[in-house]
Amino acid sequence: MPVGTTTNQDAYKAYDVHPREQHHVDYTYNPTPFEGSTESHDAYKQWQLEKRAAPPSPPMRISLPFEGEIMLCALSPVWN
């Protein structure tokens, strides 16, 4: 037996498979309107949920006054 082959390859039986015959059905217009509801429409209705009040907004953050110094001359090469 050559390397890389299996016994399954020797035992395989090829079946004679043919595509099925296709039946074409022409569309016929039905003037009667549909007045019912579908099964999925009845099964997936939106739940009636009670409205809740919005949560209170968080309090404003207190901003502390800035008491430092900005030294642009030390950071910028233009000021040197």
C-alpha positions in Angstrom: 0.0 0.0 0.0 1.5 3.4 -0.9 2.2 5.9 1.8 -0.7 8.4 2.4 -3.6 6.1 1.3 -6.2 4.4 3.4 -8.3 1.2 3.2 -11.4 3.4 3.1 -10.4 4.5 -0.4 -10.4 0.9 -1.6 -13.8 0.1 0.0 -15.6 3.2 -1.3 -18.5 2.5 -3.5 -19.6 5.4 -5.8 -23.3 5.7 -5.9 -25.1 6.7 -9.1 -26.6 10.1 -8.1 -28.7 12.2 -10.4 -30.4 15.6 -9.7 -34.1 15.5 -9.0 -36.6 16.6 -11.6 -37.6 20.2 -10.9 -41.3 21.2 -11.0 -42.0 24.8 -12.0 -45.3 26.2 -10.6 -46.6 29.4 -12.1 -47.8 32.2 -9.8 -51.5 32.8 -9.9 -52.9 36.0 -8.5 -55.5 35.7 -5.8 -57.7 38.8 -5.5 -59.1 37.8 -2.1 -57.4 39.9 0.6 -55.8 38.3 3.6 -57.7 39.4 6.7 -56.2 37.1 9.4 -53.0 37.2 11.3 -50.0 35.0 10.9 -48.9 32.5 13.5 -45.7 34.3 14.1 -47.6 37.6 14.6 -49.6 36.1 17.4 -46.6 34.4 19.0 -44.3 37.5 19.1 -46.4 40.3 20.3 -44.7 43.1 22.2 -45.1 43.0 26.0 -46.9 45.8 27.7 -44.3 47.1 30.2 -45.1 49.7 32.7 -43.3 53.1 32.4 -40.8 53.8 35.0 -39.5 57.2 36.0 -36.1 58.2 34.9 -33.3 57.8 37.5 -32.1 61.0 39.1 -29.2 62.7 37.5 -25.9 62.5 39.4 -24.9 65.6 41.3 -22.6 68.1 39.5 -18.9 67.6 40.3 -17.3 70.3 42.3 -14.4 71.8 40.4 -11.6 73.0 42.7 -9.8 76.2 41.8 -6.4 75.8 40.1 -3.6 77.1 42.2 -0.6 76.0 40.3 1.7 77.6 37.7 2.1 76.8 34.1 5.6 77.0 32.9 5.5 77.1 29.1 9.0 78.5 28.8 10.5 75.3 30.4 8.6 73.0 28.1 8.8 74.8 24.8 12.0 75.2 22.7 10.7 78.6 21.4 11.0 80.2 24.9 14.6 79.0 25.5 
